[in-house]
Amino acid sequence: MASRWTLALALLLLACSEEDPGSRQSSGVTWCQALGVLETSCQRCHGEPSQNGAPFPLITYEHTQILYGNAQVPLPTKMRSAVASDFMPLQIPIDPPVQPLTCEQKTTLLTWLDEGAEAVGGVDCSASDKTLLPCNPDLAGGAGGAGN
């Protein structure tokens, strides 16, 4: 009798430990969509070589996967915080002026970061792969720019 209960409990635990594919809401934001935002709004400073005091490049997918700073925080965590708080892009006096992210750019980048900053869709991107998500004001908060 005890072995039946043990087997039943083991099966229950196994069933509960597997993620239900329908339980995770994913829009499937690709690396290429995130790259589109990085190219237009970040790589001016976060290029190779970095400019205007930017501490690291954001050119390749691998660049976004480093551990950053003395605390060795995953870069996507730092990126999410900086973008969500509107700390980035940094409004510094350069010509032409730095523009804040549009709602669509911020929604796309934050969604990619929230979904794990993975190389969904591969890392070889064409211009048509870099479409932005529609604006989500709940996610993008006070994003300002031409897309609002």
Secondary structure per residue as TSV (DSSP state, phi and psi in degrees):
chain	resnum	aa	ss	phi	psi
A	1	M	-	360.0	-42.9
A	2	A	H	-63.3	-34.0
A	3	S	H	-68.5	-32.4
A	4	R	H	-65.7	-41.1
A	5	W	H	-66.4	-39.7
A	6	T	H	-62.9	-44.2
A	7	L	H	-63.8	-43.7
A	8	A	H	-62.8	-42.8
A	9	L	H	-65.1	-41.6
A	10	A	H	-62.7	-43.1
A	11	L	H	-64.8	-39.4
A	12	L	H	-63.6	-45.7
A	13	L	H	-63.1	-40.2
A	14	L	H	-64.2	-44.0
A	15	A	H	-64.0	-38.1
A	16	C	H	-75.8	-24.5
A	17	S	H	-80.5	-21.3
A	18	E	S	-81.8	132.8
A	19	E	-	-70.2	131.5
A	20	D	-	-73.5	119.4
A	21	P	T	-57.2	-28.1
A	22	G	T	-84.5	-7.3
A	23	S	T	-81.7	-21.0
A	24	R	S	-99.7	117.6
A	25	Q	-	-80.9	117.5
A	26	S	-	-132.8	131.8
A	27	S	-	-90.5	-6.4
A	28	G	-	67.7	39.9
A	29	V	-	-64.3	130.2
A	30	T	-	-91.1	163.7
A	31	W	H	-58.5	-39.1
A	32	C	H	-63.2	-38.1
A	33	Q	H	-65.1	-43.4
A	34	A	H	-63.2	-41.2
A	35	L	H	-60.3	-36.8
A	36	G	H	-57.0	-40.4
A	37	V	H	-70.0	-45.3
A	38	L	H	-59.3	-41.6
A	39	E	H	-64.2	-43.6
A	40	T	H	-83.1	-24.4
A	41	S	H	-126.5	-9.1
A	42	C	T	-124.2	-36.0
A	43	Q	T	-71.4	-12.0
A	44	R	T	-58.7	-38.0
A	45	C	T	-103.2	-41.7
A	46	H	S	-89.3	55.4
A	47	G	S	-104.6	-164.3
A	48	E	S	-125.1	106.6
A	49	P	S	-79.2	159.4
A	50	S	-	-64.7	150.2
A	51	Q	-	-125.3	162.9
A	52	N	T	54.1	33.5
A	53	G	T	83.3	4.7
A	54	A	-	-62.1	131.1
A	55	P	S	-82.3	-8.6
A	56	F	S	-159.8	155.8
A	57	P	-	-83.0	157.3
A	58	L	-	-131.8	56.9
A	59	I	S	-96.6	-44.0
A	60	T	S	-112.7	163.7
A	61	Y	T	-56.5	-42.1
A	62	E	G	-59.3	-35.2
A	63	H	G	-60.2	-31.3
A	64	T	G	-81.7	-3.3
A	65	Q	G	-108.6	12.1
A	66	I	S	-79.6	166.1
A	67	L	E	-93.8	136.6
A	68	Y	E	-118.7	141.2
A	69	G	T	75.8	179.7
A	70	N	T	-63.0	-31.4
A	71	A	T	-80.8	-5.9
A	72	Q	T	52.8	52.8
A	73	V	E	-83.8	136.9
A	74	P	E	-56.2	132.0
A	75	L	H	-55.7	-38.9
A	76	P	H	-57.7	-32.2
A	77	T	H	-66.3	-44.4
A	78	K	H	-65.9	-41.7
A	79	M	H	-61.3	-44.2
A	80	R	H	-60.8	-45.5
A	81	S	H	-62.0	-44.8
A	82	A	H	-66.7	-38.8
A	83	V	H	-75.4	-45.2
A	84	A	H	-62.4	-34.2
A	85	S	T	-87.3	-1.1
A	86	D	T	65.1	19.8
A	87	F	-	-67.9	-35.7
A	88	M	-	-116.5	143.6
A	89	P	S	-72.7	138.0
A	90	L	-	-63.2	129.2
A	91	Q	-	-86.1	87.7
A	92	I	-	-109.7	153.4
A	93	P	-	-78.5	85.4
A	94	I	-	-128.3	163.8
A	95	D	S	-117.3	127.2
A	96	P	S	-71.0	159.4
A	97	P	-	-60.8	149.4
A	98	V	-	-73.1	133.6
A	99	Q	-	-101.5	141.7
A	100	P	-	-65.1	160.4
A	101	L	-	-67.0	141.9
A	102	T	-	-72.5	166.7
A	103	C	H	-59.5	-40.2
A	104	E	H	-66.0	-41.8
A	105	Q	H	-64.5	-45.9
A	106	K	H	-65.6	-41.7
A	107	T	H	-61.1	-44.9
A	108	T	H	-63.5	-50.5
A	109	L	H	-66.5	-45.1
A	110	L	H	-65.4	-36.9
A	111	T	H	-65.4	-43.6
A	112	W	H	-60.0	-44.5
A	113	L	H	-65.0	-42.8
A	114	D	H	-64.6	-29.7
A	115	E	T	-86.4	7.8
A	116	G	T	107.8	2.8
A	117	A	-	49.9	49.1
A	118	E	-	-96.4	165.6
A	119	A	-	-85.3	46.8
A	120	V	T	-56.5	130.8
A	121	G	T	84.5	-0.6
A	122	G	-	88.0	176.9
A	123	V	S	-109.9	-3.2
A	124	D	-	-90.8	113.7
A	125	C	-	-118.8	141.8
A	126	S	-	-109.2	168.9
A	127	A	G	-58.5	-36.0
A	128	S	G	-72.4	-14.7
A	129	D	G	-81.3	-7.7
A	130	K	-	-102.0	31.8
A	131	T	-	-69.9	148.6
A	132	L	-	-95.4	153.3
A	133	L	-	-72.6	155.7
A	134	P	-	-64.2	154.5
A	135	C	-	-59.1	132.3
A	136	N	-	-120.6	95.2
A	137	P	H	-58.6	-29.6
A	138	D	H	-65.6	-35.5
A	139	L	H	-85.5	-43.9
A	140	A	H	-81.1	-13.5
A	141	G	T	58.8	-126.1
A	142	G	T	-89.7	28.4
A	143	A	-	-56.3	132.6
A	144	G	-	-121.4	160.4
A	145	G	S	143.0	-170.5
A	146	A	T	-66.3	-21.7
A	147	G	T	-83.9	-0.6
A	148	N	-	-98.8	360.0
